[in-house]
C-alpha cells in the first residue's frame, strides 16, 4: 500500500496519544455558539461555525469525510489519498483538487490557495504548524484503537455539522463489527500472528491495528516484542515469537517473502505449515477509517478460513 516512509509516518502513534484521544470538549448550535474541539494531538481548536471548505491529508481522513457526505466541501486532498484510497472511495475522489504530497511535509502554498477553513491531518506530517500563520485550523486524527476511530468520526461530524451522519456511520460500523465478532466467537482457534508491514516493521501495542487483530480472533505477537506502537524487530525476535500465521503487506517494501532466507525462519510454525499470507487489500486493514470494517472481514477470512461471514 504505502512505500515504507509513507506507511511509517501514517501509522506512527506517539506515546503521548495513548489516553483520552479524540474527545470533543463541546459543540453547540451551528449559528449561536462556537465549536470547540480537542483532537488526538491534544490540540484545541475553535470554529466559529461548521467547516465548509476542507482539505484532508492521508487516505483515512478523506474516507471519513466522504462517508459523512462531505465531498462537495472538500477543496483539496493530498497525493497519497489519490494513490492509496481503495475502490469503495476511489471513484468519489474525481473532481477534488490534488494539493500535492503531504509526506514528509505539506505544500503550504497549495493548501493556502485552496482557502480551507479546516485541514484534517494525521500526526507526523511536517509543516502543519505553519498553517496557523494563515489562521487555518488543523484537526489531527491519530486513533490508537477501534473506539478511537469511532471517536474521530464523531469529532469530524462535530467539526462539519454532520453530527447525525457521524452517529449513523459509527452505529453501522459497530453493527457490522459485532456481527463479525459473533462469527469469530464460534471458533476456539486463536492463532498467533506476526504482521510484517515491510522489512520486519510490525504492529505493536496500543494501536488500532493491534485491536483489529484481536477482534479478528488472533493474538498479535508484535505487541509482546516491543512497547513501541510500530517497532522494527529483528529476524531473531520474529523467530523466537514463533507465530502460527504471518501476514504481510507485500506493497510496503521488503517483507518476509523476500527475507525468509534469514537464519531460523524455516523453523517458524507459520513457514513450516505454509501459513504466510499477503493481505489482499492492505488499504482496508492499515487505514484508521470506515475501511477497517472491510479490513476486519479480510483478516477473519485469512485467519479463520473455515468461518463463513454473513454479508
Secondary structure by P-SEA (a helix, b strand, c coil): cccaaaaaaaccccccccccccccccccccccbbbbbbccccbbbbbcccccbbbbccaaaaaaaaaaccccccccccccccccccccccccccccccccccccccaaaaaaaacccbbbbbcccccccccccccbbbbbbbbccaaaaaaaaaaaaaaccaaaaaaaaaaaaaaaaaaaaaaaaaccbbbbbbbccccccccccccaaaaaaaaacccccccccccccbbbbcaaaaaaacccbbbbccccccccccccccccccccccccccccccccccccccccccaaaaaaaaaaaaacccccccc
